[in-house]
């Protein structure tokens, strides 16, 4: 058995080498050697994928309804009450016992594991809100009688998606600005550097709060506002790489052969600059999630009522008699940010040329 597993591992290594370049294969091996980073990546990816299907996990609508010989999918589509033998042509309220009794009279209902979405107000708690954890509400409810676990799942998805979009967009803008500065140099570099120094000296948090009070808060509005101040993270790194590479022999040869500036920047210099910038991506996502959480905690983030980890932390602050709110927000944030840090360390080791694979 031991020899068979060794042969299978060798076969997988041969297959991996066949479609990966030697450098990429070495980086993958170094990344996999970092057990903490590998476990953190696996846990984070699984949690994020689960949150992408939040509507199928936590929802106040059934996943599937079989009624009178016909299938229905309320989680994806609205159906009138008359479709299940009701009296009104309005959308069916599946939390109404009358509607459920009509369905179960001629079929059955399959509910999600958590029968509440992020905005469902539970009216029959039996105790004042916020209620403590129970078999019905595994993490309790907040001060508006909403299930905390459902809001954590939806809030985690929003936070990670926001962090990913902000990190990718800000990295793209920062790489472009740093590439232009480093490649052309001279007055272009000097002028852009002075602008970045002034722009980075602005009080970002105060400006975000002011702009958030002027514009209608929303996911995309907040993303654009934060992009205005977060694109400078990678500028210095990319600028230094382009300043170093523009005088190398292969760049001079490409310029002598008549290659255009965009082609030299994209094909010859940028791949080398991306090696260093890739290692910063998990840390940029980490900072984006932290900033969104801070703005939501201060009340200048997502619209009121949106599932948010920052809003849950604020509820924990406002309700000290309900410690499960603050503890849940702290543990989820601490776990998510720690996993991202471990992922970043593993990626950094993988791109470090001094690291040798096992």
Protein Blocks (a to p, Z undefined) as FASTA:
>chain_A
ZZmmmmmmmmmmmmmmmmccfklmmmmmmmmmmmmlmmmmmmmmmmmmmmmmmmmmnccb
dfbdceehiacdfkloccdfklnopabfcdcdfkbmklmmmmmmnmccdddfblcdfklc
cfknopacdddddfklmnopafkopafklmmmmmmmmmmmmmmmmmmmmmmmmmmmmmmm
mmngmmllmmmmmmmmmmmmpcfklmmmmmmmmpccdfklmmmmmmmmmmmmmmmmmmmm
mmmmmmpmklmmmmmnopafklmmmmmmmmmmmmmmmmmmmmmmmmmmmmmmmmmmnopa
ccehiacfklmmmmmmmmmmlmmlmmmmmmmmmmmmmmmmmmmmmmmmmmpmkbccZZ
